[in-house]
Amino acid sequence: MDADDLDYEDLLLRVAEMYYEGDQTQEQIGRKLHLTRWKVGRLLAEARTAGIVRIEIVHPRHRRHADERAVIERYGLRDAVVVPADGVDGEVELRDRVAGAAARYLADLSPAPRTLGVSWGRTLDAVAAQVQPGWARGVHVVQVNGGLSRTRRPTSASDMASRLAHHGGGTVTLLSAPAIVEKDTTREALESDRSVAGVLELARHCGAFLFSPGALAHDSVLVESGYLSSADVDGIAGAGGVGDVVGRFIDGDGAVVQDELDRRTLGVTLDDLRAGPWSIAVVAGAAKHRVCRAVVASRICNVLITDHHTAAHLLEAS
């Protein structure tokens, strides 16, 4: 059978099958169908355009560029990275995949930030675990919100920030204070302390911020660290809260909920993050869909690094 025996759509299908499934070269196909090699190449291109052939890259480091462009346009972001969620074995593996993308993104920032403000938590632990030595040169990493635990179980805040600085050939400045204190007067007193005030001043003027919004959950790091009780979580949910950003709880519109709690929270503000030249949010998993949308819709971040299911949720949201 040669090309003259087939209608045009059947010809496209036949050429595609021979090339992609039969592993035949364009020259071999041309000889069998009495076509030039140039004509076979054009038919293969038309088969892709017509949707007969769809090529999918399945490597876990592959980026979903169409989703990235759509999210950037929809929410007015400076940049976005969307990685596939296919083939992962649970939420931890998905988090690690997104964290790996964030580690590579930091290394590719040009020019590299001289100061990087970081929050803390499980996702940022995963980012720090995957940054490579030499990702930056002489970076100054600054902790942007308190990380001392109220329980005997220590947080990873200092270790995470220190690892980023060490692998970036730089220095680290830690905020040695709780994330949430008992009274707003305590927060005021701490912020008036010269050492704490100095860290916060550095934090507010970082060249880039790196944070991961937290889902509102009874097993969050803020609960595990003793800052919140289960009753507190229920109260925040009742007030419309969907999650936290650097320890500050927000509703679906990105506005702070429970002002009294926010006044007891130590660290940079949401407006500080909004003002950052690079405000990078790292988000993975369905549990963070609501807080992720609140963050991007209210411009708390200008760069989003996430998985394609989360991106789809953002694009489907009204």
C-alpha positions as CSV (number, residue, x, y, z in Angstrom):
1,M,0.0,0.0,0.0
2,D,1.3,3.4,-0.9
3,A,0.2,7.0,0.0
4,D,-2.2,7.2,-3.0
5,D,-4.4,4.4,-1.5
6,L,-5.1,6.3,1.7
7,D,-7.2,9.4,2.4
8,Y,-5.3,12.2,4.1
9,E,-6.3,11.5,7.7
10,D,-5.5,7.8,7.3
11,L,-2.2,8.8,5.8
12,L,-1.3,10.9,8.9
13,L,-2.3,8.0,11.1
14,R,-0.3,5.5,9.1
15,V,2.9,7.6,9.1
16,A,2.6,8.3,12.8
17,E,2.1,4.6,13.6
18,M,5.1,3.6,11.5
19,Y,7.3,6.2,13.1
20,Y,6.3,6.2,16.8
21,E,5.2,2.6,17.2
22,G,7.0,0.8,14.5
23,D,10.4,2.6,15.2
24,Q,10.9,3.1,11.5
25,T,13.0,6.0,10.2
26,Q,11.5,8.7,8.0
27,E,13.6,7.3,5.1
28,Q,12.2,3.8,5.6
29,I,8.6,5.1,5.7
30,G,9.2,7.2,2.6
31,R,10.4,4.1,0.7
32,K,7.4,2.0,1.7
33,L,4.8,4.7,1.0
34,H,6.6,6.2,-2.0
35,L,7.0,9.6,-0.3
36,T,10.1,11.8,0.0
37,R,11.7,12.0,3.4
38,W,10.8,15.7,3.5
39,K,7.1,14.8,2.9
40,V,7.2,12.2,5.8
41,G,8.6,14.8,8.2
42,R,5.8,17.3,7.2
43,L,3.2,14.6,7.8
44,L,4.6,13.8,11.2
45,A,4.4,17.5,12.2
46,E,0.8,17.7,10.9
47,A,-0.1,14.6,12.9
48,R,0.9,16.4,16.1
49,T,-0.9,19.6,15.1
50,A,-4.1,17.5,14.4
51,G,-3.9,15.8,17.7
52,I,-3.3,12.4,16.3
53,V,0.1,12.3,18.1
54,R,0.6,13.7,21.6
55,I,4.1,13.7,23.0
56,E,4.4,13.7,26.8
57,I,7.6,14.2,28.8
58,V,7.3,12.1,32.0
59,H,10.6,12.8,33.8
60,P,9.8,14.1,37.3
61,R,12.0,17.1,36.7
62,H,10.0,18.1,33.7
63,R,8.1,21.4,34.0
64,R,4.5,21.9,32.8
65,H,5.2,25.1,30.8
66,A,1.6,25.5,29.5
67,D,0.3,25.4,33.1
68,E,3.0,27.8,34.2
69,R,2.0,30.3,31.6
70,A,-1.6,30.0,32.4
71,V,-1.1,30.5,36.2
72,I,1.2,33.5,35.6
73,E,-1.4,35.1,33.3
74,R,-4.4,34.3,35.6
75,Y,-2.8,35.6,38.8
76,G,-0.3,38.2,37.5
77,L,2.7,36.4,38.9
78,R,6.3,37.2,38.1
79,D,7.1,33.5,37.5
80,A,5.8,30.0,38.2
81,V,7.2,26.5,38.2
82,V,4.8,23.6,37.8
83,V,6.0,20.0,38.1
84,P,4.1,16.8,37.3
85,A,2.4,15.0,40.2
86,D,2.1,11.8,38.2
87,G,3.8,8.7,39.6
88,V,4.4,9.9,43.1
89,D,3.8,7.6,46.0
90,G,2.0,9.8,48.5
91,E,2.2,13.4,49.8
92,V,5.7,13.2,51.1
93,E,7.1,12.2,47.7
94,L,5.1,14.9,46.0
95,R,6.4,17.5,48.5
96,D,10.0,16.3,47.9
97,R,9.5,16.7,44.1
98,V,8.2,20.2,44.4
99,A,11.0,21.0,46.9
100,G,13.5,19.8,44.4
101,A,12.1,22.2,41.9
102,A,12.4,25.0,44.4
103,A,16.0,24.1,45.2
104,R,16.9,24.3,41.5
105,Y,15.0,27.5,41.0
106,L,17.0,29.2,43.8
107,A,20.2,28.1,42.2
108,D,19.1,29.5,38.8
109,L,18.0,32.9,40.1
110,S,20.0,35.5,38.3
111,P,21.4,37.6,39.8
112,A,21.5,35.4,42.9
113,P,20.0,37.2,45.9
114,R,22.5,38.6,48.3
115,T,20.0,38.2,51.2
116,L,17.4,35.5,51.3
117,G,14.6,35.6,53.9
118,V,13.3,32.2,54.9
119,S,10.5,30.8,57.0
120,W,10.5,27.2,58.3
121,G,8.5,24.0,58.2
122,R,8.4,20.6,56.5
123,T,8.4,21.8,53.0
124,L,11.4,24.2,53.5
125,D,13.2,21.4,55.3
126,A,12.8,19.4,52.0
127,V,14.1,22.3,50.0
128,A,17.2,22.7,52.2
129,A,17.8,19.0,52.0
130,Q,18.0,19.2,48.2
131,V,20.0,22.4,47.6
132,Q,23.4,21.7,46.2
133,P,26.7,23.1,47.5
134,G,27.5,26.2,45.5
135,W,23.9,27.1,44.7
136,A,24.9,30.7,45.6
137,R,28.0,32.6,46.5
138,G,28.1,34.5,49.8
139,V,24.3,34.6,50.4
140,H,23.1,36.0,53.7
141,V,20.1,33.9,54.9
142,V,17.8,35.6,57.4
143,Q,15.1,33.8,59.4
144,V,11.9,35.9,58.9
145,N,9.7,34.6,61.7
146,G,10.2,33.1,65.1
147,G,11.0,29.4,65.3
148,L,11.6,28.5,69.0
149,S,9.4,25.6,70.1
150,R,7.2,25.7,73.1
151,T,7.5,21.9,73.4
152,R,10.5,19.7,74.0
153,R,10.4,18.8,70.4
154,P,12.7,21.3,68.7
155,T,11.8,22.9,65.3
156,S,14.0,22.7,62.3
157,A,14.1,26.5,61.7
158,S,17.8,27.1,62.6
159,D,19.1,23.9,60.9
160,M,17.2,24.6,57.7
161,A,18.4,28.2,57.5
162,S,21.9,27.3,58.4
163,R,22.1,24.6,55.7
164,L,20.9,27.0,53.0
165,A,23.6,29.4,54.1
166,H,26.3,26.8,54.3
167,H,25.6,25.4,50.9
168,G,25.4,29.0,49.5
169,G,28.8,29.9,50.9
170,G,27.4,32.6,53.1
171,T,26.2,33.5,56.6
172,V,23.0,33.1,58.6
173,T,21.1,35.3,60.9
174,L,18.5,33.6,63.1
175,L,15.5,35.0,64.9
176,S,15.9,33.5,68.3
177,A,12.3,34.0,69.5
178,P,9.0,32.2,69.5
179,A,6.7,32.5,66.4
180,I,3.6,33.3,68.6
181,V,3.8,34.6,72.2
182,E,1.2,34.7,75.0
183,K,0.5,38.5,74.9
184,D,0.8,41.3,72.4
185,T,2.8,43.2,75.0
186,T,5.3,40.4,75.0
187,R,5.7,40.7,71.2
188,E,6.1,44.4,71.5
189,A,8.8,44.0,74.2
190,L,10.7,41.4,72.1
191,E,10.5,43.6,69.0
192,S,11.9,46.5,71.0
193,D,15.0,44.4,72.0
194,R,17.9,45.6,69.9
195,S,19.0,42.1,68.7
196,V,15.5,41.1,67.6
197,A,14.8,44.5,66.0
198,G,18.0,44.2,64.1
199,V,17.0,40.8,62.7
200,L,13.5,42.0,61.7
201,E,15.0,45.0,59.9
202,L,17.2,42.7,57.9
203,A,14.3,40.4,57.2
204,R,12.0,43.1,55.9
205,H,14.6,44.2,53.3
206,C,15.7,40.8,51.9
207,G,16.3,40.6,48.2
208,A,14.2,37.4,48.1
209,F,11.8,35.6,50.4
210,L,11.3,31.8,50.4
211,F,8.3,30.4,52.3
212,S,5.7,27.7,52.2
213,P,2.1,28.4,53.2
214,G,0.8,26.0,55.8
215,A,-2.5,24.2,55.7
216,L,-4.9,24.7,58.6
217,A,-4.6,21.3,60.3
218,H,-4.5,19.7,63.7
219,D,-1.1,18.2,62.9
220,S,0.6,21.3,61.5
221,V,4.1,22.3,62.6
222,L,2.6,25.2,64.6
223,V,0.5,22.7,66.6
224,E,3.4,20.3,67.0
225,S,5.6,23.1,68.3
226,G,3.1,24.0,71.0
227,Y,2.0,27.3,69.5
228,L,-1.6,26.3,68.9
229,S,-4.0,23.8,70.4
230,S,-6.7,21.8,68.5
231,A,-9.3,24.2,69.9
232,D,-7.3,27.1,68.4
233,V,-7.3,25.4,65.0
234,D,-11.0,25.0,65.2
235,G,-11.4,28.7,66.2
236,I,-9.3,29.8,63.3
237,A,-11.4,27.7,60.9
238,G,-14.6,29.1,62.4
239,A,-13.3,32.6,61.6
240,G,-12.8,31.6,58.0
241,G,-9.1,30.8,58.2
242,V,-7.6,28.5,55.5
243,G,-4.0,28.4,56.5
244,D,-1.0,30.4,57.5
245,V,1.9,32.3,55.9
246,V,5.0,32.8,58.1
247,G,2.8,32.1,61.1
248,R,0.0,34.6,60.2
249,F,-3.4,33.0,59.5
250,I,-5.4,34.2,56.5
251,D,-8.8,33.6,55.0
252,G,-9.6,32.7,51.4
253,D,-9.1,36.4,50.3
254,G,-5.6,36.5,51.9
255,A,-6.7,38.8,54.8
256,V,-5.5,38.2,58.3
257,V,-8.0,36.4,60.6
258,Q,-8.2,36.7,64.4
259,D,-6.4,40.0,64.8
260,E,-5.6,39.2,68.5
261,L,-3.6,36.2,67.4
262,D,-1.8,38.1,64.7
263,R,-0.8,40.8,67.2
264,R,1.0,38.0,69.2
265,T,2.9,36.8,66.1
266,L,6.5,37.7,65.7
267,G,8.1,38.2,62.3
268,V,7.7,39.9,58.9
269,T,4.2,40.9,57.8
270,L,2.2,39.8,54.8
271,D,2.8,43.2,53.3
272,D,6.5,42.7,53.7
273,L,6.3,39.6,51.6
274,R,4.1,41.4,49.0
275,A,6.8,44.1,48.7
276,G,9.7,41.7,48.1
277,P,11.3,41.7,44.7
278,W,11.2,37.9,44.8
279,S,8.5,36.4,47.0
280,I,8.6,32.7,46.4
281,A,5.9,30.4,47.7
282,V,6.5,26.6,47.6
283,V,3.3,24.6,47.8
284,A,2.6,20.9,47.3
285,G,-0.5,18.7,47.8
286,A,-4.2,18.9,48.0
287,A,-4.3,19.9,51.6
288,K,-2.8,23.3,50.6
289,H,-5.1,24.1,47.7
290,R,-7.2,26.6,49.6
291,V,-4.3,28.5,51.2
292,C,-2.4,28.4,48.0
293,R,-5.2,30.1,46.1
294,A,-5.5,32.8,48.8
295,V,-1.7,33.5,48.6
296,V,-1.5,33.9,44.9
297,A,-4.9,35.7,44.5
298,S,-3.9,38.3,47.2
299,R,-0.4,38.7,45.7
300,I,1.4,37.6,48.9
301,C,3.8,35.8,46.5
302,N,5.0,36.8,43.0
303,V,6.6,33.4,42.3
304,L,4.8,30.0,42.8
305,I,6.5,26.6,42.7
306,T,4.0,23.8,42.9
307,D,2.6,20.6,41.4
308,H,0.2,20.3,38.4
309,H,-2.8,19.3,40.5
310,T,-2.5,22.5,42.6
311,A,-2.0,24.5,39.4
312,A,-5.2,22.9,38.0
313,H,-7.1,23.9,41.1
314,L,-5.9,27.5,40.8
315,L,-7.0,27.6,37.1
316,E,-10.4,26.0,37.8
317,A,-11.2,28.4,40.7
318,S,-13.8,31.1,40.0
